[in-house]
Amino acid sequence: MKLRTFRLKPGQDIKSEIEQFTQTNKIKAGFIVTCVGGLQQATLRMAGATPDRQDIRTFEGHFEITSLVGTLSANGCHLHMTISDTDGNAFGGHLKEGSIVHPTAEIVIGEDLTMAYTRELDGDTGFTELVVRPR
């Protein structure tokens, strides 16, 4: 296993930056180890989505990242995030582009050096889903 750590600054899109980091570092079978930080805007797809019916919501305000989990591959990342608002209410969903860091996000990524992840269309779900193969 290999670990990589990086930090995002205000104004950066957390999903886009994770995907770019994954591609730049040629991560073949990655996963989020931990993430702490905050957002000024969060864009999440809510539970129950199908390919033709997706409830995507954008929230604006001050949010703490309380959890970020997911798998990372060169052809796509699958990330879920839970955030809390200024009253301590927590909610989350599937992380989408448009989730803007403020003031920072500290991210640790792990990589399984024996496997390769890809995302391929699954006829049952209609979404691109994780496929795991040995390297």
C-alpha positions as CSV (number, residue, x, y, z in Angstrom):
1,M,0.0,0.0,0.0
2,K,1.1,3.5,-0.8
3,L,-0.1,6.7,0.9
4,R,-0.3,10.2,-0.5
5,T,-1.3,13.4,1.2
6,F,-2.2,16.8,-0.2
7,R,-4.0,19.9,0.8
8,L,-6.6,22.0,-1.0
9,K,-7.0,25.8,-0.6
10,P,-10.0,28.1,-0.7
11,G,-11.9,28.1,-4.0
12,Q,-10.8,24.7,-5.2
13,D,-13.4,22.1,-6.3
14,I,-12.8,19.1,-4.1
15,K,-14.1,16.4,-6.5
16,S,-12.3,17.8,-9.5
17,E,-9.0,18.2,-7.6
18,I,-9.2,14.6,-6.3
19,E,-9.8,13.3,-9.8
20,Q,-6.9,15.4,-11.2
21,F,-4.6,14.2,-8.4
22,T,-5.6,10.6,-9.2
23,Q,-4.8,11.0,-12.9
24,T,-1.6,13.0,-12.4
25,N,-0.2,10.5,-9.9
26,K,-1.4,7.5,-12.0
27,I,-3.3,6.0,-9.1
28,K,-4.7,2.7,-10.4
29,A,-6.6,1.4,-7.3
30,G,-7.1,4.3,-4.8
31,F,-9.3,5.0,-1.9
32,I,-9.9,7.8,0.5
33,V,-8.2,7.2,3.9
34,T,-9.3,10.4,5.5
35,C,-10.3,14.0,4.8
36,V,-10.8,17.0,7.1
37,G,-11.7,20.5,6.1
38,G,-14.5,22.7,5.1
39,L,-16.7,23.8,2.2
40,Q,-18.4,27.0,1.3
41,Q,-20.6,25.2,-1.2
42,A,-21.5,21.5,-1.5
43,T,-23.1,19.8,-4.5
44,L,-24.5,16.3,-3.7
45,R,-26.6,13.8,-5.5
46,M,-29.2,12.5,-3.0
47,A,-30.0,8.8,-2.4
48,G,-32.3,6.9,-4.7
49,A,-30.8,8.0,-8.0
50,T,-31.3,6.2,-11.2
51,P,-29.6,7.2,-14.5
52,D,-32.7,9.1,-15.7
53,R,-33.8,10.5,-12.3
54,Q,-31.1,12.3,-10.2
55,D,-31.8,14.7,-7.4
56,I,-28.7,16.9,-7.4
57,R,-28.7,19.7,-4.8
58,T,-26.3,22.6,-4.1
59,F,-26.0,23.9,-0.6
60,E,-24.3,27.2,0.3
61,G,-23.0,28.2,3.7
62,H,-20.3,27.1,6.1
63,F,-19.8,23.3,6.3
64,E,-17.4,21.0,8.0
65,I,-16.4,17.8,6.2
66,T,-17.2,15.1,8.7
67,S,-16.6,12.1,6.3
68,L,-15.3,11.5,2.8
69,V,-15.2,8.0,1.5
70,G,-14.7,6.4,-2.0
71,T,-12.8,4.6,-4.6
72,L,-10.5,6.2,-7.1
73,S,-9.4,5.1,-10.6
74,A,-7.9,6.7,-13.7
75,N,-11.3,6.6,-15.4
76,G,-13.5,7.9,-12.6
77,C,-14.0,8.3,-8.9
78,H,-16.9,7.3,-6.7
79,L,-17.1,9.6,-3.7
80,H,-19.6,10.0,-0.9
81,M,-19.4,12.9,1.6
82,T,-21.1,13.8,4.8
83,I,-21.0,17.4,6.0
84,S,-22.3,19.3,9.0
85,D,-23.8,22.8,9.0
86,T,-23.3,25.6,11.5
87,D,-26.1,24.1,13.7
88,G,-24.3,20.7,13.7
89,N,-26.9,19.1,11.5
90,A,-25.2,16.4,9.3
91,F,-26.3,15.2,5.9
92,G,-24.6,13.8,2.8
93,G,-24.7,12.1,-0.5
94,H,-22.8,11.3,-3.7
95,L,-20.2,14.1,-4.2
96,K,-20.5,16.0,-7.4
97,E,-18.5,18.8,-9.0
98,G,-19.3,22.2,-7.6
99,S,-18.2,21.4,-4.0
100,I,-15.9,24.3,-3.2
101,V,-13.3,24.2,-0.4
102,H,-13.2,26.9,2.3
103,P,-10.9,27.3,4.2
104,T,-9.0,24.1,3.5
105,A,-9.2,20.3,2.9
106,E,-6.5,17.9,4.0
107,I,-6.8,14.6,2.0
108,V,-5.0,11.3,2.5
109,I,-5.3,8.8,-0.3
110,G,-4.3,5.1,-0.2
111,E,-3.5,2.9,-3.1
112,D,-3.6,-0.9,-3.4
113,L,-0.5,-1.7,-5.5
114,T,-1.7,-5.2,-6.3
115,M,-5.0,-4.2,-7.9
116,A,-6.4,-2.0,-10.7
117,Y,-9.8,-0.4,-10.6
118,T,-11.8,0.7,-13.6
119,R,-15.4,2.0,-13.9
120,E,-17.5,0.2,-16.5
121,L,-21.1,0.5,-17.5
122,D,-23.3,-1.9,-15.5
123,G,-26.4,-3.0,-17.4
124,D,-28.2,-3.7,-14.1
125,T,-27.7,-0.3,-12.5
126,G,-27.3,1.9,-15.6
127,F,-24.3,3.6,-13.9
128,T,-20.5,3.0,-14.4
129,E,-19.6,0.7,-11.6
130,L,-16.3,-0.5,-10.0
131,V,-14.5,-3.4,-11.6
132,V,-11.5,-4.8,-9.7
133,R,-8.7,-6.7,-11.4
134,P,-5.2,-7.8,-10.4
135,R,-2.4,-5.8,-11.9
